[in-house]
Amino acid sequence: MSKFVNEVNSTKQYLMINGEKVETEKYAPLYSPYSGKEIAQIAMADREQTLQAIAAAYKARDIMATMPAYQRAEILENVVTILKQKADEAADIIAREAAKPIMFAKAEVARTIETYKFAAEEAKRIHGETIPFDAAAGGVNRIGYTLREPIGVIGAITPFNFPMNLVAHKVGPAIAAGNTIVLKPASQTPLSALFIAEIFEEAGLPAGVLNVVTGPGGIVGDAIVEDDRVSMVTFTGSPGVGIGIRNKAGLKKTTLELGSNSALIIDKDIDVGQIIDRCIMGAFSNQGQVCISLQRVYAHEDVYEEFVAKFTEAAKKLKIGDPLDPDTYISALISKGEAERVLGWIEETKGSNATIAAGGKLQDGVLEPTIVRDADHSLNISCQEAFAPVVVVNKVSSVKEAVEQVNDSRFGLQAGIYTNNVKNALYASKQLHVGGVIINDVPTYRVDQMPYGGVKESGTGREGIKYAVEEMTEMKLVVWNQS
C-alpha cells in the first residue's frame, strides 16, 4: 500500500494552501459509499481559510503569467509521468471514495493522464492572429495582432462522478494558459484532488498556483464565487447550483457544465445485436452517474421489442458488488439519499402505463440496473436527470418523432443516433437541440480533446483542453501606427 493511501487510512486530510498543508478547526468523516466504513477525516475550511487560498492564488498569478510556455508544458508533462507511475494508487483512491468499480476507476486514470498530456501540448499552442487593418480605409499604414493572456485566478468547483478527470479538465488548461487555481472538490471525493495536488507539487508547480480547499459549498464555494480577485468560475454539477453561481458571479466569466438526460435514437435499419454492449456501457458505467449517461432510448417500432429483450438480458448479467472487485460492473450510488430518491422515482412509474423490464430494487444496498418501458415524459425518471443506473426505453414510429421526443427536454448536452440512413443522420444532426450529436454511437461518447458542453439547462461554455484554454484567457488587441 502506498504512502498516500496509508496516510488516508490513518491521518487527517488537510487543506493545500500556498504549497503547505493547513489544518482546520473542524474535520468531517468521509465514508465509503459502498461499505459505509470511514475512509478518512477531511478538513472543513471556513471562509477565512478560503480567502487565504484566494490570496495565495492571487499573489502567484504573476509567476504563472510570466512563466514561459515550455516550462508550463514541462510541469504538465511531469504530472503525466508521475501519474503513470502511480496509476494503480490513483484508481484505488477513486474506487474507495466514489464506489466507482475499479475497472472504470482505472479507465478514468488513463483518461486523466491523457487529459494532462493534451494540456501540456496546448500550453505550446496558445496564440493570436494578425488583423488585415488595411481592409478598412482608416486602417491603412497600421498593423495589428491579438494576444491570448491568462485571465488570472480561476475558481474551480468539481463533482464526485469523475473526481480525477474532471479536476484535470479544469486544472490542466488553467495551468497551460498561465493561470492560478483555487479548487473546491466535491465533498464525497476530496482525496483525488488532494492526491493530484501532491503530484503537481512533485512535478515542480510553484507554491500558491494550485490550492485545494475542502469544505461546505455554502462556505467555500460562495467565498470563491463572490471574491473579486477570482476572474473566472468553472463549475460542473447540478443546474440549481450552477444557476446560483451564475447569479452570484457578477461580471466573472463562468463555464457551467450542468445536467442532462441524454437520449439515443435507434433507427429501423439497425442490427440491434451489434449495439447492445455500447448501450450497456452508456447506461450503466459508473452506476449511470455520468453527465452524458444514456437515460432515454427512442427505438423504432420495427426493432423496439428486439432491443428491449436483448438490452434487458444483457443488463441482468452485470455483476453487482464491491467496487474493488475487478469483475464488478455496478456498485453503490454516491449516497443512500441518492438511492432513495431514485427508488422513489421508480415507484412513481407504478401509477402509470410504464412497466419495469429489469431491476428496480436494491441488492445489498446497490441499485440494480433498471430498464423502464413506455414511460411517459412527465415522469421524473424521464424528464429529470436520474444520475443512476436507470434507462427509459420508448417506442417511436420515425426518426422525426424521436427527434421531437429528444428535444422535449430542458436539457441539451449530447444525444446519439444509430442509423444506416444518411438522410436521417443529417436530419438528426441538424434538428437535435444539443451541444453534441453522436452518430452511430451512444451519447455517452467523449474523448478529452473534443469540445464538450451543452445548451439550455445543460450549461454554458465548452470544455476540452483547447476550448477551455480559450475560455481561460482574455484576448488583447495590439495596433501599430506606421505613419
N, C-alpha and C positions, 0 to 999 in steps of 0.2 A: 504493500500500500504506500502511496506517495506521501511526500511531506504535506502538501496542501490538504489531501483527504484526511490525513492524521490530524491536522490542525482543525479541520471542520468537525471531526468527531470528538475533539477533546477540549476546544477552546472557544472563546467568543470570537465573533467576526466583527471587525472594526470598520469604520469609515476610512476611505482613502482620500485625504485632502493634502494637496501640495506635496505629494510624494511620501507622505507619512501616514501611518495607521493612527487613527484618532478614536479615543474611547468616548462613550456617551453615558449619560446617567441611567438611561433605560435600555433594556435588551428584551427582545421578544423571541420565544422559542419558535424554531422552524421545524415543522413536522413533515414526514413523508406522506404524500397524498395516498400512497398505496398501503403502507403498513401502519401509519398513524404514529410511528415512533419519532422521537425527537432527533433531528439531524444536527442542529447547531443552535447557538444563541446569536441573534442578529442585532446589531446596533441600531437603535432608533434615534435618528438625528432630530434635533429641534431646529427651529427657524434660524437661530443664531449660527449654528454649525453649517447649515445650508448656505447662509450668507458668506461664511468663511470660505466655503468651497468656490462660490461665485467670485469672491475677491481673489482667490488664488488663480482661477482661470483668467480673470481679467488682467491680472498682473503678468501672466505668462504669455498673453496674446502677442506681445511684441517679439518675443523669442520665436514663436512659430511663424509669424508673418514675415520675418527676415530670414528664416531658415531656408537654404536652397532646396529646390525640388528634389535633387538627387539624395539629399540627406533624409528628407521626409520619406522618400521611396525606400531608402536603406532600412529605416526603422520598421516600416511595414513589412519589408522582406524578412527582417529578423524575427518579427512576430510569426510569420509563416513558418520559418524554420523551427522555432521553439514549439509552436503549436503542433507541428507534425510529430515532434519528439514526445509530446505529452498528449497525444490524441486519445489514447485509452483512458487516461485520467480525466480528460475533459468530458468524454462521453459518460463516464461513471458519475460525474457530478450532475450532469443533465438528467440522467436516468433517476438518480436519487431524489433530487429536489422537485422535478416536474412529473415523475412517474411516466416518463417517456420510455417506451420499450427500447432496450439497448440497441436493437437493430436500427431504429430511427434516430437514436441519440448519436450513434456512430456516423450515420449519414449527415446529420446536422453538423458535426465537427468537420467532416470532409468539405461541406459547403462553406463553412466558416473560413477554413483555410483558403479556399478558392476566392472567397469574397475579399479577404485581406490581400491576396495576390492581385486581384483586379484593382484594388485601391492603390497598391504600390505602383502599378503600371499607369494608372490615371494621374498620379502625382506628377508624372513627367509630361503629361499631355494637356495641361491647363494653359490655354492661350486665348487671345482675342483675334480680331481681324482688322484688316485695313479697310478704310472707307473711301470710295471714289468721290472726293469732295467736288471735283470739277464737273460732276454731273449736274450741279446747280450753278447758275450764273454767279451767285455770291460765294461760290466755293473755289473759284479759280485762284491758283497760286497758294492753295492750302493743302496740306496733307493731314491725315488723321488716322488714328487707330484706337482700338479698345483693349483694355486690360481686364483680367479677372482677378480681383483681390479678395483675400479672406474676409469673411463677414465679421469675425471676432469670436465672442463666446457663444457656444451652442448649448442649449439645454436639451438633453435627450431623455425621453421617458419611454421605457421599453416594456413589452408584455412578457407573460410567462411562457407562451407556447413555443417560441424559438429563442430561448434565453441567451444563447450564444451568437447565433447567426443574425438575429435582428439587432443585437448590440453592434455587431460588425457592420451592418448596413448604415449605422449612424456614426460610429466612431471611425471606421475606415475612411469614408470620404471626407469627414471633418478634418482628420489629420492630413490626408492627401492634399487638401485645399489650404492648409496652414492655419487652421482654427484651433481653439481650445474647447474643452467639453466639461460640462457638469452632467453626470449620468445618474439618473434615478432608475434602477431596475425594478421590475415587479416584486412585490413583497414576498411572493412564494418562491421566486427564483433569483435571489441575490448572489448566490455562490458563483454562478457562471460569470457574472460581471466582475466580481472581486478577483476571480481567477485570471480573467483576461487583463485586469489592471496590473496584476503582478507580472504577467508576461510582457506587457508594454514597458514596465519599469526595467525588466531584464533586457529588453530589446533596445534600450537607450533613449526612451522618450523622456524629455526634461520634466522635472517636477512641476506640478501645477497644470500641466496640459490636459491630463485626464484625471478627473476627480469623481469618485463614486460615493454617492450619498444614499444610504438606505433609510427607510422610514415611511411614515404615513403619507399618502398622496396629498391629503388636505394640508399638510405642513410643508413637506419637502417640495412636492410638485407645485403648489401655489407660490412658494417663495421663488422658485426658478422662473415660472411664467410671468410673475409680476415685476421682477427686478429689471431696472432699466439697463443694467450692464450686460444683460443677456440679449444678444441681437437676433437670435432665431430659436424657435422651439420645434423640435421634430418628435412626433408622438405616434406610437402605434397602440391602439386599444379600442375601447368602446366608443360608439358615436356620442353618447351622452357626455362622457368625459372630454372627448375631442371638441365638441361644440362649446363646452365650458372653457376650454383652453383658448379657443378662437376668440371668445368674448372677452377674456381677460388679457389677451396678449397685446392689445393696442396695435401699434404700428410694427411690431415684430413680424418677421417672416414666420410662417408656420407651414410645416409639412405634416399632414394628418392622414394616416392610413387607418381607416376605421372598419366598420362592419361589412358583412356580406352574407348572402345566402345563395352562393354560386350555383348555377344551373348548367345542365348538359342536355343538348338535343340529340336524339338518335333518329336518324332518317330511316326510311323503309328499306333502303338498299344495303344495309349494313349486315355483315356477318357477325351476329351477336357474340358468338363464342370467342371471337378474336379480341373483344374489348372488355371482357369481364374482369381480367386481372387489373387493368388500368382503373376501372371503375371502383374496384375494391380498394386499391391504394388511394384513389382520390377521396373516397368517402370515409375510410376508416383508419388511415395512417394518423398516428398521434391522437387516437381516440376522436378524430374529427375536429380536434382543436387547432385548426388551420384556417387562416383568414379566407383562403380560397378553397376550403373543403367542399367537396361535391355534396350539396344538400338537397338539390331538386333535380330530378330527371324527367324529361318530357320525351317519351318514346312513341314512335309512330304506331298506330293501331295494328299494323301488319307484323310488327316484331315485339309488341308490348308483352304478351304472355310469355314468349320465349325468354325475353330479357329478365322479367321478374323471376321466373323459375330458376334460371342459371345464376343470376345475381344472388338470390336467396340461398341457393345451395352452397355457393362459394362463401357467403358470409357466415353461415353456420359452421364452417370448418375452421374458422380463425381461432387461434389459441388465445385464451384469456388468462391473465395472471400477473405474476411478479415481473416488473419491468426489467429486472436484471437477468431474467431467464432469456437466453438467446433465441428461443423459439416463440416467445410471447409477441403477439401482434396487437392485442388490446389490453390496456391496463386501466388504472383508476383515472377518473377525471380529476382536475386540479383540486377540487374540494368536494366535501359531502354536500354542501349547499348547491353546487352546480348540478350534481347528480339528482338532487331532489327537485330542482327547477325543471330539468328535462323530463323526469318521470311525470311531473305534473302536466307537462305539455303532451306527453304520450297518453296520459289518462284522458285528457281533453278530447282526443280523437275518438274515444269510445262513444261519445254522444253525437257522432256524425256518420257519414257514409264511408269513412275511411276504415281500412282493415290493416291489422298488423301482420305482415308476412313473415317477419323474423324478429327475434329479440323482444325488446320492450320491458325487460326487467333486469334487476341486479343479480349478478352471480358472484358471491363472495365479495360484495362491495363494488364490483366492476359492472358498469352498464354494458349489456350485451350489444353487439352490432345490430342495429334496429332498422328495419325496412318497412315503410308505411305505404300502402297502395291507396290511390284515389283520394288523396287528402285535399280538401277544399282550401283555396288560397288564403282564406280568412283565418285558418288555424295558425296558432303561434308556431307550430312546428314547420310551417311552410313560409310564412311571411316574415318571421323574425330570424335572427341568427341563432341557430341551435348550438353551435360550438361543442358538438358532441357526436358520437358515432350513430347518427340518425340520418336517414335518407328518405325523401318522399319520391315515389315513382308514379307519375300520372300518364294517362293515355291522351294522344293528340291525333288529329286526322291529317295534319300537314305541317310543314316547316313554318309556314306563315303563322299558323295558330300557336305553334311552340314559341316562336319569337315574341308574339304578343304576351304569352304567359310569362316568359323570362323577364320581359320589360316591366311587367306588373309588379314592381318591387321598389321599395325606397332605396335599395342598394344597387350598386353597379360596379363591382370590382372586376371580375373576369367571368366569362362564360365560354362554354365549349360546344362544338357540334361535330358529330360523326356523320359524314355523308360522302358518297361517291359521285354526287351530282354537283358539277362545278357551279351551275347557276344557283343552287341552294346555298352552297358555301359562300358565294359572293353576296347573295341576298342577306344571309345571316351576318356576315362581316360588316355590312353597311348598316343594317337595321338594328342590331343589338346595341342597346344603350349602356355600354360598359367601358371600362378602361382598357380591357384586353380581350380579344376574341381568339380562342384557340381552336384551330380547325383540325379535325381528326385526332383529338386528344381531349382529356378531361380538363376542366377549368383550373384544376389544382396544379397544372404545369407551371413551373418557374425555374429559370436559371438566373444567376445572381447579377449578370451584367445587363439584363433586359430592363427597359423602363417598366416600372410596376407601380400602379396606383389606380384609383377609381374615380367615378363620377357620383353624383347625387350624395347620399349619406355615407358613401364608402370613402369619402375624403377629398383632399386637395393636394396637389403636388405629386411628384414622382420620385420613387427610389430606384435603385440600380445605380452602381457607383458613378458612372459618368453623369447621369441625370441628377443624382444627389449632389455632386460637386457643383453643378450649375446652380442648384438651389442654395448651396452653402457659400457662394461667392457673390460679390457685387461687381457689376460692370462699371468700369470707369472709361470715359472718353477723353482722349488727348488730341488736341488740334494744334498744328503748327502753321503759323502765317509766314510764308516765304517772301512776301513782298517787302 
